[in-house]
Amino acid sequence: MLFPPGHPEGQGPRVQEGEARRGRLDGGAAGPRPRRPGLRPSHGQGPRGLWREGGGRPLGGAAEVTRPRRIEVIPVPVRRPIEPGDDLVEALLSACEEQGVSLRSGDVVAVASKAVSASQGRTIRLGDLSPGELALFISRATGLSPRFAQAVVDEAEEILGCVRHAALTLVSGSAVPNAGVDAKNSPPGTLTAWPRDPDGAAWEIREEIRRRAGVRVGVLIVDSGLLPLRRGTVGLAIGVAGLEPLRDYRGLTDIYGREVRITELDVADSLASAAHLAMGEGGEMVPFAVLRGAGVQLSDGFGKGDLVMDPEECAILGSLMFSTCPGPELTRRSLSGRSP
């Protein structure tokens, strides 16, 4: 696989994935949580505003808001499932030609994570898994099969808790159920795991599109995710390349002239949700979608690092894991007794 300058792959010795996971999952001391690669020490750092399709000021810092034109989401179906070793860019370009879709500079190409995983051979044979003690515990807590639970243990970086049918896990900075492991649209007797290095895969797809089609696009690797207290799935950008994943509104003003102090728009996941709607969750056979007219800021960077935060900073996980507020019983009693 090709890697851009600054990619961590190959930059000196690295802790093996299994070693890093064992430190967190077997109950032993893991030490302080390391900052994940690509996380910003503070807001506003890093290259922003490198290039914008169609001109205009970049949407970083206190830049002006540029209203997007009409946004189009174009599903690109294929005739057969993606298989190990398949050339994803060739599959994309062939499907686009068949559907009469011409890629343009400024487009964002969304690729289903299952398609990337399939091309990488990231299928797991259930018969090859031997459940350990932690997997058996998770199986009892969730109702997942012991072998499925073992796959979750193998793929997760941290396991935060369990409910019926799912373990909440951290993978590559994202809180996702079951470490992204899924049996849906996986060959019989197998599970499919998340792609290896989703950001690197997105960067490689983007570079190959530029080389073969001569257009400059952004690329998202899209999987399904969940929102707290909402039923159903939404799109999640687990890999990003060629576009700025955040639009920073801090320093701008709202419609009443008040300064915006904390708001940043999650561009990558917003586009991923639009693509997810076009791709579907069943047998649609739509591993690609083209998003056009979204007014994204293209760049030569890669990675979702700007999107990712530590749990301590997260309004949801931080409140549940590290809250200094009164306990839930006291809070419920106080809220239930207040005047309407």
C-alpha positions in Angstrom: 0.0 0.0 0.0 1.1 3.5 -0.7 1.5 5.9 2.2 1.7 9.7 2.1 4.4 11.8 3.8 3.8 11.9 7.6 1.9 8.6 7.6 3.0 6.6 10.8 3.5 3.4 8.8 7.1 2.4 8.7 8.4 5.2 11.0 10.4 3.1 13.4 9.4 0.2 15.7 5.7 0.0 16.7 4.0 -1.9 19.5 2.2 -4.9 18.0 -1.5 -4.5 18.0 -2.1 -7.6 20.2 0.4 -6.3 22.8 -1.4 -2.9 22.9 -4.8 -4.5 23.2 -3.8 -7.0 25.9 -2.7 -4.1 28.1 -6.2 -2.8 28.1 -8.4 -5.8 27.8 -6.9 -8.4 30.2 -7.4 -6.3 33.3 -3.7 -5.5 33.6 -2.3 -2.0 34.0 -2.2 -0.2 30.7 -0.6 3.0 32.0 -1.8 6.5 30.9 -3.8 6.8 27.8 -1.6 7.9 24.9 -2.8 10.6 22.6 -3.9 9.2 19.3 -2.0 10.1 16.2 -3.5 13.1 14.5 -5.2 14.5 17.6 -4.9 18.3 17.9 -3.3 19.4 21.2 -5.5 22.5 20.9 -8.0 23.9 18.4 -6.9 25.7 15.3 -3.5 23.9 14.8 -2.5 22.1 11.7 -2.7 23.1 8.0 -6.1 24.4 7.0 -7.3 26.2 3.9 -4.9 24.5 1.5 -7.2 24.5 -1.5 -10.8 25.0 -2.2 -12.6 23.9 -5.3 -14.1 26.9 -7.1 -12.1 29.5 -5.3 -13.3 31.6 -2.3 -11.9 31.8 1.2 -11.2 28.5 3.0 -13.5 27.6 5.8 -10.9 27.4 8.6 -10.5 29.7 11.6 -12.6 32.9 11.2 -13.2 32.5 7.4 -16.4 33.5 5.9 -19.2 30.9 5.5 -19.7 29.9 1.8 -23.1 28.6 1.1 -23.0 25.3 -0.9 -24.7 24.9 -4.2 -27.3 22.2 -4.7 -25.9 19.0 -3.2 -26.3 15.8 -5.1 -25.8 12.2 -3.8 -25.3 9.7 -6.6 -25.4 6.0 -5.8 -23.0 3.9 -7.8 -24.2 0.2 -7.8 -22.1 -2.8 -8.9 -23.1 -6.1 -10.4 -21.3 -8.4 -7.9 -19.9 -8.2 -4.4 -16.4 -7.0 -3.9 -14.0 -9.9 -3.3 -10.5 -10.3 -1.8 -7.9 -8.8 -4.2 -10.4 -6.8 -6.2 -9.2 -3.4 -7.5 -11.6 -1.0 -5.8 -10.8 2.0 -8.1 -11.3 -0.1 -11.2 -14.6 -1.3 -9.8 -15.6 2.3 -9.0 -14.6 3.7 -12.5 -16.3 0.8 -14.3 -19.5 1.2 -12.3 -19.4 4.9 -12.9 -19.1 4.4 -16.6 -21.9 1.9 -16.6 -24.2 4.3 -14.7 -23.2 7.3 -16.9 -21.5 9.1 -13.9 -18.4 11.2 -14.7 -16.2 12.0 -11.7 -15.4 15.7 -11.4 -12.8 17.6 -9.4 -14.4 18.7 -6.2 -16.5 15.6 -5.8 -16.4 13.5 -2.7 -16.3 9.7 -3.3 -17.7 7.6 -0.5 -16.7 3.9 -0.3 -18.4 1.4 1.9 -16.1 0.0 4.6 -17.3 -3.5 3.8 -16.0 -3.1 0.2 -12.6 -2.0 1.5 -12.5 -4.8 4.0 -13.5 -7.4 1.4 -10.8 -6.2 -1.0 -8.3 -6.5 1.8 -9.4 -10.0 2.8 -10.6 -8.8 6.2 -13.0 -11.7 6.6 -12.8 -13.8 9.7 -13.8 -17.5 9.7 -15.9 -18.3 12.7 -14.5 -21.8 12.9 -11.0 -20.4 13.4 -11.9 -18.6 16.6 -11.4 -20.0 20.1 -13.3 -18.0 22.7 -11.3 -16.9 25.7 -12.4 -15.9 29.2 -13.2 -12.3 28.3 -15.1 -13.4 25.2 -17.2 -15.8 27.2 -18.0 -13.0 29.7 -19.0 -10.6 26.8 -21.1 -13.4 25.3 -23.0 -13.9 28.5 -23.5 -10.1 28.9 -24.6 -9.5 25.4 -26.1 -12.7 24.0 -23.6 -12.6 21.1 -22.1 -16.0 20.2 -18.8 -16.8 22.0 -16.9 -16.8 18.7 -18.4 -13.5 17.6 -17.5 -12.1 21.0 -13.9 -13.3 20.5 -13.7 -11.4 17.2 -14.8 -8.3 19.1 -12.1 -8.8 21.6 -9.5 -9.3 18.9 -10.5 -6.1 17.0 -11.3 -3.8 19.9 -8.8 -1.4 21.4 -10.9 -0.9 24.5 -14.2 -2.3 25.7 -16.3 0.2 27.5 -19.4 -1.8 28.4 -22.1 -4.2 27.2 -25.8 -4.2 26.5 -28.0 -6.8 24.9 -26.6 -7.6 21.4 -23.6 -5.3 21.6 -20.4 -4.3 23.3 -19.5 -0.7 23.1 -15.8 -0.4 22.0 -13.2 2.0 21.0 -11.5 1.4 17.6 -9.3 4.0 15.9 -10.7 6.8 18.1 -14.4 6.0 17.4 -16.9 4.5 19.8 -18.6 1.8 17.9 -20.6 -1.4 18.7 -18.8 -4.7 18.5 -15.5 -3.2 17.3 -17.0 -2.8 13.8 -17.3 -6.6 13.4 -20.3 -7.6 11.5 -21.9 -10.7 9.9 -24.2 -8.7 7.6 -23.1 -8.9 3.9 -20.2 -11.2 4.9 -19.9 -14.7 3.3 -21.6 -17.5 5.2 -19.6 -18.8 8.1 -17.6 -15.6 8.3 -17.5 -12.1 9.9 -16.1 -9.0 8.4 -13.8 -6.6 10.4 -13.1 -3.0 9.8 -10.5 -2.3 7.1 -6.8 -2.1 7.9 -5.8 1.5 8.2 -8.9 3.2 6.9 -7.2 6.6 6.5 -4.4 5.0 4.5 -6.9 3.1 2.3 -8.8 6.4 1.6 -5.6 8.1 0.7 -4.6 5.3 -1.7 -8.0 5.3 -3.4 -7.9 9.1 -3.8 -4.4 9.0 -5.4 -5.4 6.2 -7.7 -8.5 8.1 -8.8 -6.4 11.2 -9.5 -3.9 9.1 -11.5 -6.4 7.1 -13.5 -9.3 9.6 -14.0 -7.3 12.9 -13.7 -9.6 14.5 -11.2 -9.0 15.7 -7.7 -11.6 14.4 -5.2 -12.0 13.7 -1.5 -12.5 10.2 -0.3 -14.5 8.8 2.7 -14.5 5.3 4.0 -18.1 4.9 5.3 -19.5 2.5 7.9 -22.7 2.6 9.9 -22.7 4.0 13.4 -25.2 4.8 16.1 -26.4 8.0 17.9 -27.2 7.9 21.7 -30.9 7.4 22.4 -31.8 7.1 18.8 -32.9 3.9 16.9 -31.3 3.1 13.6 -27.9 3.7 12.0 -26.2 6.7 10.5 -23.1 7.0 8.4 -19.7 7.3 10.1 -16.5 8.4 8.2 -13.9 5.9 9.5 -11.4 6.9 6.9 -10.8 10.4 5.3 -8.5 11.7 2.6 -8.3 14.8 0.5 -10.7 17.0 2.3 -10.9 19.0 5.6 -13.1 16.9 7.9 -14.2 19.9 10.0 -15.7 23.3 9.2 -14.7 25.8 11.9 -17.3 28.4 12.8 -15.5 29.8 15.9 -14.9 33.5 15.5 -17.8 33.9 13.1 -21.1 35.5 14.0 -24.6 34.0 14.1 -27.7 35.5 12.5 -28.0 38.0 15.4 -24.4 39.1 15.3 -23.2 37.0 18.3 -19.8 35.5 18.1 -19.7 31.7 17.7 -17.4 30.3 20.4 -17.3 26.5 20.2 -19.1 25.2 17.1 -17.4 23.1 14.5 -19.3 21.3 11.8 -18.5 17.7 11.3 -18.3 17.7 7.5 -16.9 14.2 7.1 -19.6 12.4 9.1 -22.4 14.6 7.7 -21.4 13.6 4.2 -20.9 10.0 5.3 -24.5 9.9 6.5 -25.8 11.2 3.2 -23.8 8.5 1.4 -25.0 5.9 3.9 -28.6 6.7 3.0 -27.8 6.1 -0.7 -25.8 2.9 -0.1 -28.3 1.2 2.2 -27.8 -1.5 4.8 -29.0 -4.6 3.0 -28.7 -6.2 -0.4 -28.6 -3.0 -2.4 -25.1 -3.7 -3.9 -24.1 0.0 -3.7 -20.6 0.2 -2.4 -19.9 3.6 -3.8 -21.6 7.0 -3.8 -20.5 10.3 -5.3 -21.4 13.5 -3.4 -21.4 16.7 -5.5 -21.8 20.3 -4.7 -21.2 20.1 -1.0 -18.7 23.0 -1.0 -16.1 20.9 0.8 -12.6 22.2 1.3 -10.3 19.9 -0.6 -6.7 19.5 0.7 -3.7 17.2 0.2 -4.0 16.0 3.8 -5.4 12.8 5.0 -6.8 11.3 8.2 -9.7 11.9 10.6 -7.4 13.2 13.3 -9.2 16.5 13.6 -12.5 14.7 14.3 -11.2 12.5 17.1 -11.1 13.5 20.7 -10.3 11.6 23.9 -13.3 10.3 25.9 -12.5 12.9 28.7 -13.3 15.7 26.2 -16.5 14.1 24.8 -19.8 15.5 26.0 -21.4 12.1 26.0 -18.7 9.6 27.0 -17.0 12.1 29.2 -20.2 12.8 31.1 -20.8 9.0 31.6 -17.2 8.1 32.5 -15.7 11.1 34.2 -18.6 13.3 35.4 -18.3 15.4 38.5 -22.0 16.1 38.5 -24.5 14.6 41.0 -25.4 11.0 40.5 -28.3 10.0 38.3 -30.7 9.3 41.1 -30.2 12.8 42.7 -30.4 14.4 39.2 -33.6 12.6 38.3 -35.2 13.6 41.7 -34.2 17.2 41.2 -35.4 17.4 37.7 -38.7 15.6 38.4 -39.6 18.1 41.1 -39.0 21.3 39.2 -41.9 23.5 38.0 -43.0 23.1 34.4 
